[in-house]
Amino acid sequence: MTQLHPSLPFEALIYYPTARWIRGACAGATLVDSRRAVLVWEPGKMVPIYAFPADDVASGSAVRPPLSACGASSMPISTAT
């Protein structure tokens, strides 16, 4: 059986591709649209994050829109190169 998530504690960066189609939008603008996302568990973190290929992230989305425009109280956005 395929392991769905790693066991605690995470001592190294662990990542798995996901079959999910991940789309994110804010204030009517699509920020990410990816079928190639990777689920990443960082050392010392209890929950994973999604990582996306740069081609699947809208250019300029590293600039934060006003949080009130997205109905969120916090919204970390970062792009890795």
N, C-alpha and C positions, 0 to 999 in steps of 0.2 A: 504494500500500500504506500502511496506517495505521502510523504510528510508535508502537512499543510503549513506548519510554522516550526521554527527551531525551538529547542527547549531552553529554558532559563538556566543559568545566567548567560547572556550573550557576551562573549569575550572578544569577538571579532566581528567585523562588518559581514553581514550575511544578506544575500539577496537572491530572489527567485523571480523569474518572469511570471506574469499573471495573464490568464486568458481573458480577463475582463476588458471591456471597452470603457475607458475612462474619459469623461468629458467634463470640463469645468467652465462655467461662465459667470460673469459678474456684470451687472448693469447692462445686460443685453449683448455683451461682447464675449465671444468665445476666447478663453485664455489657453485651454489645452484640449486637444482631441487626439487620443492615442489608443491604438490597439497593441502598442509595443511597450506598455508600462512595465516597470520592475518594482516589486515590493521589497523594501529595504529595512532591515533591522539594524540599528546602530548600537554599538556597545553602550551599556548603561541606560538604554531607553526601553520602556516597557511595551510601547506600541510601534508598529512599523509606519513608514511613510512611503509614498509613491515617488518614483523617479521616472522622468520622461526623456526620450530623445529630444534634442534641441529642435529638430525639424517639426515636432509635434506641439511645440509651445509657440504661441503667437509672439511675434517680435514686439518688444516693448512691454511685455507682460510682467517683467521684473519691477516695473514701476507700479506702486500700489495705488489702486483707486481708493476713494474714501470708503471706509468700512461700512458706513451707513448705506452706501449704494448697493452693497452686496448682502445686507442683512446679517452681518457677522460682527462679532466683537473682537476677533483676532483672525488674521489671515496671513500666515507666512507664505511668501512667494519667493522662490529663488530659482535660478537656472545655473546649471553646472556646464562648464565647457570642457 
